[in-house]
Amino acid sequence: MVKNHHLAKFISDVSWYELTRQLTYKAEWNARKYVKIDTFYASSQLCSACGYRNTGTKNLSVRKWICPKCRAEHDRDINAAKNILAEGLRKIA
């Protein structure tokens, strides 16, 4: 159904909505907090070690990068996960 270009965006949006709805419901059911991070949060561009923002990693083909400030080596996905966790913890603190 996503191959139909007229319906693709709608179907994708509904799927993400349903996922977040289910996560919210399950979190409330189990007395947990569900924290949603802004879509435009630059999670893969921020150095999780020192906070430097590397604007050169916007291209998705860049999978690994080294922070020019603290010299920490980052895998794009692992770095993004660390930054998302830190942002979520910051929001609930």
Biopython code that builds the backbone (N, CA, C, O; Angstrom):
import numpy as np
from Bio.PDB.StructureBuilder import StructureBuilder

atoms = [
    (1, "MET", "N", (0.818, -1.199, 0.000)),
    (1, "MET", "CA", (0.000, 0.000, 0.000)),
    (1, "MET", "C", (0.858, 1.258, 0.000)),
    (1, "MET", "O", (0.432, 2.294, -0.511)),
    (2, "VAL", "N", (2.069, 1.183, 0.569)),
    (2, "VAL", "CA", (2.926, 2.363, 0.617)),
    (2, "VAL", "C", (3.473, 2.688, -0.772)),
    (2, "VAL", "O", (3.950, 3.799, -0.999)),
    (3, "LYS", "N", (3.410, 1.734, -1.707)),
    (3, "LYS", "CA", (3.869, 1.985, -3.074)),
    (3, "LYS", "C", (2.931, 2.932, -3.825)),
    (3, "LYS", "O", (3.333, 3.555, -4.807)),
    (4, "ASN", "N", (1.673, 3.040, -3.360)),
    (4, "ASN", "CA", (0.732, 3.982, -3.940)),
    (4, "ASN", "C", (1.130, 5.373, -3.451)),
    (4, "ASN", "O", (0.932, 5.697, -2.280)),
    (5, "HIS", "N", (1.679, 6.184, -4.324)),
    (5, "HIS", "CA", (2.226, 7.486, -3.943)),
    (5, "HIS", "C", (1.175, 8.456, -3.401)),
    (5, "HIS", "O", (1.511, 9.391, -2.674)),
    (6, "HIS", "N", (-0.083, 8.241, -3.748)),
    (6, "HIS", "CA", (-1.137, 9.119, -3.235)),
    (6, "HIS", "C", (-1.465, 8.805, -1.778)),
    (6, "HIS", "O", (-1.885, 9.689, -1.031)),
    (7, "LEU", "N", (-1.277, 7.555, -1.374)),
    (7, "LEU", "CA", (-1.620, 7.142, -0.018)),
    (7, "LEU", "C", (-0.404, 6.932, 0.883)),
    (7, "LEU", "O", (-0.558, 6.793, 2.096)),
    (8, "ALA", "N", (0.781, 6.906, 0.321)),
    (8, "ALA", "CA", (1.985, 6.522, 1.067)),
    (8, "ALA", "C", (2.214, 7.375, 2.313)),
    (8, "ALA", "O", (2.441, 6.833, 3.395)),
    (9, "LYS", "N", (2.158, 8.689, 2.179)),
    (9, "LYS", "CA", (2.412, 9.552, 3.329)),
    (9, "LYS", "C", (1.344, 9.356, 4.399)),
    (9, "LYS", "O", (1.659, 9.291, 5.587)),
    (10, "PHE", "N", (0.112, 9.264, 3.991)),
    (10, "PHE", "CA", (-0.976, 9.063, 4.941)),
    (10, "PHE", "C", (-0.808, 7.745, 5.703)),
    (10, "PHE", "O", (-0.961, 7.712, 6.924)),
    (11, "ILE", "N", (-0.497, 6.674, 4.996)),
    (11, "ILE", "CA", (-0.343, 5.362, 5.622)),
    (11, "ILE", "C", (0.845, 5.379, 6.581)),
    (11, "ILE", "O", (0.752, 4.853, 7.690)),
    (12, "SER", "N", (1.952, 5.973, 6.167)),
    (12, "SER", "CA", (3.131, 6.047, 7.033)),
    (12, "SER", "C", (2.841, 6.869, 8.285)),
    (12, "SER", "O", (3.239, 6.488, 9.386)),
    (13, "ASP", "N", (2.148, 7.996, 8.120)),
    (13, "ASP", "CA", (1.806, 8.838, 9.264)),
    (13, "ASP", "C", (0.899, 8.103, 10.241)),
    (13, "ASP", "O", (1.091, 8.200, 11.453)),
    (14, "VAL", "N", (-0.075, 7.377, 9.738)),
    (14, "VAL", "CA", (-0.984, 6.630, 10.594)),
    (14, "VAL", "C", (-0.212, 5.560, 11.359)),
    (14, "VAL", "O", (-0.481, 5.331, 12.539)),
    (15, "SER", "N", (0.746, 4.904, 10.702)),
    (15, "SER", "CA", (1.535, 3.863, 11.365)),
    (15, "SER", "C", (2.336, 4.441, 12.514)),
    (15, "SER", "O", (2.373, 3.849, 13.593)),
    (16, "TRP", "N", (2.983, 5.592, 12.309)),
    (16, "TRP", "CA", (3.751, 6.219, 13.390)),
    (16, "TRP", "C", (2.835, 6.693, 14.505)),
    (16, "TRP", "O", (3.177, 6.588, 15.683)),
    (17, "TYR", "N", (1.683, 7.208, 14.139)),
    (17, "TYR", "CA", (0.723, 7.639, 15.158)),
    (17, "TYR", "C", (0.292, 6.448, 16.012)),
    (17, "TYR", "O", (0.243, 6.536, 17.239)),
    (18, "GLU", "N", (-0.018, 5.340, 15.351)),
    (18, "GLU", "CA", (-0.472, 4.151, 16.075)),
    (18, "GLU", "C", (0.629, 3.623, 16.989)),
    (18, "GLU", "O", (0.349, 3.203, 18.112)),
    (19, "LEU", "N", (1.861, 3.637, 16.527)),
    (19, "LEU", "CA", (2.975, 3.182, 17.361)),
    (19, "LEU", "C", (3.103, 4.066, 18.605)),
    (19, "LEU", "O", (3.222, 3.552, 19.717)),
    (20, "THR", "N", (3.080, 5.382, 18.427)),
    (20, "THR", "CA", (3.210, 6.281, 19.582)),
    (20, "THR", "C", (1.990, 6.170, 20.501)),
    (20, "THR", "O", (2.120, 6.285, 21.720)),
    (21, "ARG", "N", (0.825, 5.951, 19.932)),
    (21, "ARG", "CA", (-0.378, 5.768, 20.746)),
    (21, "ARG", "C", (-0.257, 4.516, 21.611)),
    (21, "ARG", "O", (-0.580, 4.540, 22.798)),
    (22, "GLN", "N", (0.205, 3.434, 21.014)),
    (22, "GLN", "CA", (0.383, 2.180, 21.747)),
    (22, "GLN", "C", (1.457, 2.309, 22.828)),
    (22, "GLN", "O", (1.289, 1.806, 23.938)),
    (23, "LEU", "N", (2.557, 2.983, 22.501)),
    (23, "LEU", "CA", (3.615, 3.187, 23.491)),
    (23, "LEU", "C", (3.115, 4.014, 24.672)),
    (23, "LEU", "O", (3.431, 3.714, 25.823)),
    (24, "THR", "N", (2.341, 5.045, 24.386)),
    (24, "THR", "CA", (1.773, 5.877, 25.446)),
    (24, "THR", "C", (0.840, 5.054, 26.323)),
    (24, "THR", "O", (0.902, 5.129, 27.551)),
    (25, "TYR", "N", (-0.016, 4.278, 25.695)),
    (25, "TYR", "CA", (-0.967, 3.436, 26.420)),
    (25, "TYR", "C", (-0.248, 2.421, 27.310)),
    (25, "TYR", "O", (-0.581, 2.273, 28.486)),
    (26, "LYS", "N", (0.737, 1.726, 26.744)),
    (26, "LYS", "CA", (1.472, 0.710, 27.509)),
    (26, "LYS", "C", (2.275, 1.335, 28.643)),
    (26, "LYS", "O", (2.384, 0.754, 29.723)),
    (27, "ALA", "N", (2.836, 2.515, 28.402)),
    (27, "ALA", "CA", (3.590, 3.197, 29.457)),
    (27, "ALA", "C", (2.662, 3.551, 30.623)),
    (27, "ALA", "O", (3.014, 3.329, 31.781)),
    (28, "GLU", "N", (1.495, 4.092, 30.326)),
    (28, "GLU", "CA", (0.538, 4.436, 31.376)),
    (28, "GLU", "C", (0.058, 3.179, 32.106)),
    (28, "GLU", "O", (-0.081, 3.190, 33.329)),
    (29, "TRP", "N", (-0.192, 2.109, 31.372)),
    (29, "TRP", "CA", (-0.662, 0.848, 31.942)),
    (29, "TRP", "C", (0.343, 0.297, 32.959)),
    (29, "TRP", "O", (-0.043, -0.263, 33.985)),
    (30, "ASN", "N", (1.629, 0.464, 32.661)),
    (30, "ASN", "CA", (2.689, -0.073, 33.517)),
    (30, "ASN", "C", (3.336, 0.981, 34.413)),
    (30, "ASN", "O", (4.428, 0.768, 34.938)),
    (31, "ALA", "N", (2.662, 2.116, 34.586)),
    (31, "ALA", "CA", (3.143, 3.208, 35.443)),
    (31, "ALA", "C", (4.546, 3.666, 35.045)),
    (31, "ALA", "O", (5.415, 3.850, 35.897)),
    (32, "ARG", "N", (4.752, 3.846, 33.749)),
    (32, "ARG", "CA", (6.024, 4.325, 33.202)),
    (32, "ARG", "C", (5.786, 5.654, 32.491)),
    (32, "ARG", "O", (4.647, 6.063, 32.267)),
    (33, "LYS", "N", (6.889, 6.316, 32.144)),
    (33, "LYS", "CA", (6.788, 7.570, 31.399)),
    (33, "LYS", "C", (7.226, 7.331, 29.962)),
    (33, "LYS", "O", (8.234, 6.671, 29.709)),
    (34, "TYR", "N", (6.462, 7.870, 29.030)),
    (34, "TYR", "CA", (6.813, 7.846, 27.615)),
    (34, "TYR", "C", (7.181, 9.273, 27.239)),
    (34, "TYR", "O", (6.348, 10.177, 27.317)),
    (35, "VAL", "N", (8.420, 9.473, 26.835)),
    (35, "VAL", "CA", (8.900, 10.812, 26.491)),
    (35, "VAL", "C", (9.171, 10.848, 25.001)),
    (35, "VAL", "O", (9.958, 10.055, 24.486)),
    (36, "LYS", "N", (8.518, 11.769, 24.311)),
    (36, "LYS", "CA", (8.706, 11.902, 22.866)),
    (36, "LYS", "C", (9.713, 13.016, 22.604)),
    (36, "LYS", "O", (9.576, 14.127, 23.116)),
    (37, "ILE", "N", (10.721, 12.704, 21.804)),
    (37, "ILE", "CA", (11.762, 13.661, 21.441)),
    (37, "ILE", "C", (11.382, 14.320, 20.113)),
    (37, "ILE", "O", (10.836, 13.665, 19.225)),
    (38, "ASP", "N", (11.666, 15.594, 19.982)),
    (38, "ASP", "CA", (11.340, 16.354, 18.779)),
    (38, "ASP", "C", (11.930, 15.691, 17.538)),
    (38, "ASP", "O", (13.072, 15.231, 17.555)),
    (39, "THR", "N", (11.151, 15.646, 16.469)),
    (39, "THR", "CA", (11.575, 15.048, 15.208)),
    (39, "THR", "C", (12.845, 15.687, 14.663)),
    (39, "THR", "O", (13.664, 15.008, 14.045)),
    (40, "PHE", "N", (13.013, 16.968, 14.883)),
    (40, "PHE", "CA", (14.149, 17.692, 14.315)),
    (40, "PHE", "C", (15.331, 17.800, 15.272)),
    (40, "PHE", "O", (16.258, 18.567, 15.012)),
    (41, "TYR", "N", (15.319, 17.053, 16.365)),
    (41, "TYR", "CA", (16.451, 17.020, 17.289)),
    (41, "TYR", "C", (17.646, 16.396, 16.563)),
    (41, "TYR", "O", (17.531, 15.299, 16.016)),
    (42, "ALA", "N", (18.776, 17.077, 16.553)),
    (42, "ALA", "CA", (19.960, 16.658, 15.777)),
    (42, "ALA", "C", (20.753, 15.579, 16.515)),
    (42, "ALA", "O", (21.916, 15.790, 16.858)),
    (43, "SER", "N", (20.132, 14.432, 16.761)),
    (43, "SER", "CA", (20.731, 13.402, 17.604)),
    (43, "SER", "C", (22.009, 12.794, 17.034)),
    (43, "SER", "O", (22.926, 12.487, 17.795)),
    (44, "SER", "N", (22.093, 12.614, 15.738)),
    (44, "SER", "CA", (23.288, 11.986, 15.172)),
    (44, "SER", "C", (24.391, 13.004, 14.883)),
    (44, "SER", "O", (25.519, 12.617, 14.580)),
    (45, "GLN", "N", (24.086, 14.278, 14.973)),
    (45, "GLN", "CA", (25.079, 15.321, 14.696)),
    (45, "GLN", "C", (25.790, 15.812, 15.946)),
    (45, "GLN", "O", (26.836, 16.454, 15.847)),
    (46, "LEU", "N", (25.239, 15.519, 17.125)),
    (46, "LEU", "CA", (25.833, 15.984, 18.374)),
    (46, "LEU", "C", (26.804, 14.948, 18.908)),
    (46, "LEU", "O", (26.507, 13.753, 18.906)),
    (47, "CYS", "N", (27.960, 15.397, 19.364)),
    (47, "CYS", "CA", (28.921, 14.504, 20.002)),
    (47, "CYS", "C", (28.368, 14.149, 21.384)),
    (47, "CYS", "O", (28.111, 15.035, 22.199)),
    (48, "SER", "N", (28.186, 12.857, 21.641)),
    (48, "SER", "CA", (27.638, 12.435, 22.928)),
    (48, "SER", "C", (28.649, 12.603, 24.061)),
    (48, "SER", "O", (28.284, 12.517, 25.234)),
    (49, "ALA", "N", (29.911, 12.842, 23.720)),
    (49, "ALA", "CA", (30.946, 13.016, 24.746)),
    (49, "ALA", "C", (31.074, 14.474, 25.192)),
    (49, "ALA", "O", (31.146, 14.753, 26.389)),
    (50, "CYS", "N", (31.103, 15.416, 24.219)),
    (50, "CYS", "CA", (31.356, 16.813, 24.591)),
    (50, "CYS", "C", (30.253, 17.786, 24.176)),
    (50, "CYS", "O", (30.260, 18.937, 24.614)),
    (51, "GLY", "N", (29.298, 17.349, 23.335)),
    (51, "GLY", "CA", (28.199, 18.212, 22.924)),
    (51, "GLY", "C", (28.445, 19.012, 21.657)),
    (51, "GLY", "O", (27.579, 19.784, 21.245)),
    (52, "TYR", "N", (29.610, 18.849, 21.024)),
    (52, "TYR", "CA", (29.921, 19.570, 19.778)),
    (52, "TYR", "C", (28.929, 19.175, 18.694)),
    (52, "TYR", "O", (28.597, 17.997, 18.564)),
    (53, "ARG", "N", (28.446, 20.149, 17.906)),
    (53, "ARG", "CA", (27.513, 19.863, 16.816)),
    (53, "ARG", "C", (28.274, 19.796, 15.497)),
    (53, "ARG", "O", (28.822, 20.795, 15.031)),
    (54, "ASN", "N", (28.299, 18.610, 14.906)),
    (54, "ASN", "CA", (29.002, 18.365, 13.645)),
    (54, "ASN", "C", (27.996, 18.430, 12.505)),
    (54, "ASN", "O", (27.256, 17.473, 12.278)),
    (55, "THR", "N", (27.961, 19.537, 11.792)),
    (55, "THR", "CA", (26.992, 19.708, 10.703)),
    (55, "THR", "C", (27.381, 18.913, 9.462)),
    (55, "THR", "O", (26.587, 18.819, 8.526)),
    (56, "GLY", "N", (28.572, 18.344, 9.430)),
    (56, "GLY", "CA", (29.015, 17.548, 8.285)),
    (56, "GLY", "C", (28.398, 16.165, 8.235)),
    (56, "GLY", "O", (28.573, 15.466, 7.237)),
    (57, "THR", "N", (27.682, 15.737, 9.269)),
    (57, "THR", "CA", (27.099, 14.393, 9.287)),
    (57, "THR", "C", (25.644, 14.381, 8.839)),
    (57, "THR", "O", (24.946, 13.398, 9.090)),
    (58, "LYS", "N", (25.163, 15.424, 8.192)),
    (58, "LYS", "CA", (23.778, 15.452, 7.731)),
    (58, "LYS", "C", (23.532, 14.419, 6.627)),
    (58, "LYS", "O", (22.423, 13.902, 6.494)),
    (59, "ASN", "N", (24.556, 14.125, 5.847)),
    (59, "ASN", "CA", (24.436, 13.140, 4.787)),
    (59, "ASN", "C", (24.333, 11.747, 5.419)),
    (59, "ASN", "O", (25.195, 11.367, 6.211)),
    (60, "LEU", "N", (23.296, 10.988, 5.078)),
    (60, "LEU", "CA", (23.079, 9.678, 5.697)),
    (60, "LEU", "C", (24.128, 8.652, 5.312)),
    (60, "LEU", "O", (24.219, 7.604, 5.951)),
    (61, "SER", "N", (24.924, 8.924, 4.282)),
    (61, "SER", "CA", (25.982, 7.982, 3.903)),
    (61, "SER", "C", (27.161, 8.033, 4.875)),
    (61, "SER", "O", (27.989, 7.123, 4.886)),
    (62, "VAL", "N", (27.245, 9.088, 5.692)),
    (62, "VAL", "CA", (28.299, 9.194, 6.706)),
    (62, "VAL", "C", (27.875, 8.337, 7.887)),
    (62, "VAL", "O", (26.973, 8.713, 8.636)),
    (63, "ARG", "N", (28.526, 7.177, 8.060)),
    (63, "ARG", "CA", (28.146, 6.246, 9.119)),
    (63, "ARG", "C", (28.990, 6.407, 10.375)),
    (63, "ARG", "O", (28.521, 6.122, 11.477)),
    (64, "LYS", "N", (30.231, 6.863, 10.222)),
    (64, "LYS", "CA", (31.126, 7.071, 11.366)),
    (64, "LYS", "C", (31.783, 8.429, 11.225)),
    (64, "LYS", "O", (32.047, 8.886, 10.114)),
    (65, "TRP", "N", (32.048, 9.078, 12.360)),
    (65, "TRP", "CA", (32.733, 10.367, 12.327)),
    (65, "TRP", "C", (33.513, 10.565, 13.614)),
    (65, "TRP", "O", (33.209, 9.963, 14.644)),
    (66, "ILE", "N", (34.522, 11.418, 13.537)),
    (66, "ILE", "CA", (35.360, 11.738, 14.684)),
    (66, "ILE", "C", (35.109, 13.186, 15.058)),
    (66, "ILE", "O", (35.160, 14.078, 14.211)),
    (67, "CYS", "N", (34.839, 13.409, 16.331)),
    (67, "CYS", "CA", (34.573, 14.761, 16.822)),
    (67, "CYS", "C", (35.854, 15.584, 16.720)),
    (67, "CYS", "O", (36.883, 15.194, 17.272)),
    (68, "PRO", "N", (35.802, 16.718, 16.021)),
    (68, "PRO", "CA", (37.003, 17.555, 15.904)),
    (68, "PRO", "C", (37.381, 18.246, 17.215)),
    (68, "PRO", "O", (38.514, 18.702, 17.369)),
    (69, "LYS", "N", (36.451, 18.325, 18.151)),
    (69, "LYS", "CA", (36.717, 19.005, 19.420)),
    (69, "LYS", "C", (37.373, 18.074, 20.449)),
    (69, "LYS", "O", (38.393, 18.427, 21.040)),
    (70, "CYS", "N", (36.785, 16.875, 20.667)),
    (70, "CYS", "CA", (37.311, 15.980, 21.711)),
    (70, "CYS", "C", (37.948, 14.706, 21.147)),
    (70, "CYS", "O", (38.470, 13.888, 21.904)),
    (71, "ARG", "N", (37.907, 14.535, 19.821)),
    (71, "ARG", "CA", (38.517, 13.398, 19.125)),
    (71, "ARG", "C", (37.835, 12.054, 19.421)),
    (71, "ARG", "O", (38.436, 11.007, 19.181)),
    (72, "ALA", "N", (36.625, 12.057, 19.925)),
    (72, "ALA", "CA", (35.885, 10.811, 20.171)),
    (72, "ALA", "C", (35.365, 10.273, 18.835)),
    (72, "ALA", "O", (34.867, 11.035, 18.006)),
    (73, "GLU", "N", (35.482, 8.968, 18.633)),
    (73, "GLU", "CA", (34.998, 8.351, 17.397)),
    (73, "GLU", "C", (33.570, 7.865, 17.621)),
    (73, "GLU", "O", (33.280, 7.221, 18.629)),
    (74, "HIS", "N", (32.677, 8.174, 16.677)),
    (74, "HIS", "CA", (31.255, 7.857, 16.840)),
    (74, "HIS", "C", (30.719, 7.042, 15.679)),
    (74, "HIS", "O", (31.016, 7.325, 14.519)),
    (75, "ASP", "N", (29.932, 6.033, 15.996)),
    (75, "ASP", "CA", (29.064, 5.380, 15.031)),
    (75, "ASP", "C", (27.781, 6.208, 15.043)),
    (75, "ASP", "O", (27.264, 6.531, 16.112)),
    (76, "ARG", "N", (27.272, 6.547, 13.884)),
    (76, "ARG", "CA", (26.133, 7.463, 13.783)),
    (76, "ARG", "C", (24.926, 6.996, 14.605)),
    (76, "ARG", "O", (24.339, 7.791, 15.339)),
    (77, "ASP", "N", (24.550, 5.721, 14.492)),
    (77, "ASP", "CA", (23.354, 5.217, 15.162)),
    (77, "ASP", "C", (23.541, 5.105, 16.668)),
    (77, "ASP", "O", (22.643, 5.469, 17.428)),
    (78, "ILE", "N", (24.685, 4.611, 17.110)),
    (78, "ILE", "CA", (24.942, 4.475, 18.542)),
    (78, "ILE", "C", (25.024, 5.847, 19.195)),
    (78, "ILE", "O", (24.499, 6.055, 20.289)),
    (79, "ASN", "N", (25.683, 6.779, 18.524)),
    (79, "ASN", "CA", (25.777, 8.147, 19.031)),
    (79, "ASN", "C", (24.395, 8.778, 19.141)),
    (79, "ASN", "O", (24.092, 9.446, 20.129)),
    (80, "ALA", "N", (23.553, 8.567, 18.123)),
    (80, "ALA", "CA", (22.194, 9.115, 18.141)),
    (80, "ALA", "C", (21.394, 8.526, 19.304)),
    (80, "ALA", "O", (20.661, 9.245, 19.983)),
    (81, "ALA", "N", (21.535, 7.220, 19.533)),
    (81, "ALA", "CA", (20.812, 6.575, 20.636)),
    (81, "ALA", "C", (21.235, 7.159, 21.984)),
    (81, "ALA", "O", (20.392, 7.392, 22.851)),
    (82, "LYS", "N", (22.520, 7.393, 22.162)),
    (82, "LYS", "CA", (23.011, 7.990, 23.413)),
    (82, "LYS", "C", (22.453, 9.396, 23.595)),
    (82, "LYS", "O", (22.059, 9.777, 24.698)),
    (83, "ASN", "N", (22.422, 10.165, 22.507)),
    (83, "ASN", "CA", (21.911, 11.537, 22.584)),
    (83, "ASN", "C", (20.410, 11.575, 22.838)),
    (83, "ASN", "O", (19.930, 12.441, 23.569)),
    (84, "ILE", "N", (19.666, 10.648, 22.245)),
    (84, "ILE", "CA", (18.220, 10.583, 22.474)),
    (84, "ILE", "C", (17.928, 10.209, 23.924)),
    (84, "ILE", "O", (17.035, 10.782, 24.548)),
    (85, "LEU", "N", (18.678, 9.250, 24.458)),
    (85, "LEU", "CA", (18.521, 8.888, 25.872)),
    (85, "LEU", "C", (18.801, 10.090, 26.772)),
    (85, "LEU", "O", (18.032, 10.375, 27.691)),
    (86, "ALA", "N", (19.897, 10.789, 26.508)),
    (86, "ALA", "CA", (20.255, 11.956, 27.327)),
    (86, "ALA", "C", (19.188, 13.049, 27.234)),
    (86, "ALA", "O", (18.862, 13.683, 28.237)),
    (87, "GLU", "N", (18.644, 13.268, 26.040)),
    (87, "GLU", "CA", (17.599, 14.284, 25.869)),
    (87, "GLU", "C", (16.325, 13.884, 26.601)),
    (87, "GLU", "O", (15.681, 14.727, 27.225)),
    (88, "GLY", "N", (15.954, 12.609, 26.533)),
    (88, "GLY", "CA", (14.786, 12.136, 27.259)),
    (88, "GLY", "C", (14.945, 12.285, 28.765)),
    (88, "GLY", "O", (14.014, 12.705, 29.452)),
    (89, "LEU", "N", (16.119, 11.942, 29.278)),
    (89, "LEU", "CA", (16.375, 12.087, 30.704)),
    (89, "LEU", "C", (16.387, 13.561, 31.108)),
    (89, "LEU", "O", (15.947, 13.913, 32.203)),
    (90, "ARG", "N", (16.889, 14.413, 30.227)),
    (90, "ARG", "CA", (16.897, 15.852, 30.505)),
    (90, "ARG", "C", (15.465, 16.395, 30.582)),
    (90, "ARG", "O", (15.158, 17.242, 31.420)),
    (91, "LYS", "N", (14.596, 15.896, 29.696)),
    (91, "LYS", "CA", (13.210, 16.372, 29.679)),
    (91, "LYS", "C", (12.420, 15.979, 30.922)),
    (91, "LYS", "O", (11.542, 16.726, 31.352)),
    (92, "ILE", "N", (12.714, 14.826, 31.501)),
    (92, "ILE", "CA", (11.947, 14.400, 32.666)),
    (92, "ILE", "C", (12.572, 14.847, 33.984)),
    (92, "ILE", "O", (11.967, 14.685, 35.043)),
    (93, "ALA", "N", (13.773, 15.404, 33.924)),
    (93, "ALA", "CA", (14.434, 15.838, 35.168)),
    (93, "ALA", "C", (13.891, 17.156, 35.661)),
    (93, "ALA", "O", (14.336, 17.660, 36.692)),
]
sb = StructureBuilder()
sb.init_structure("model")
sb.init_model(0)
sb.init_chain("A")
sb.init_seg("    ")
for serial, (resi, resn, name, xyz) in enumerate(atoms, 1):
    if name == "N":
        sb.init_residue(resn, " ", resi, " ")
    sb.init_atom(name, np.array(xyz, "f"), 0.0, 1.0, " ", f" {name:<3s}", serial, name[0])
structure = sb.get_structure()
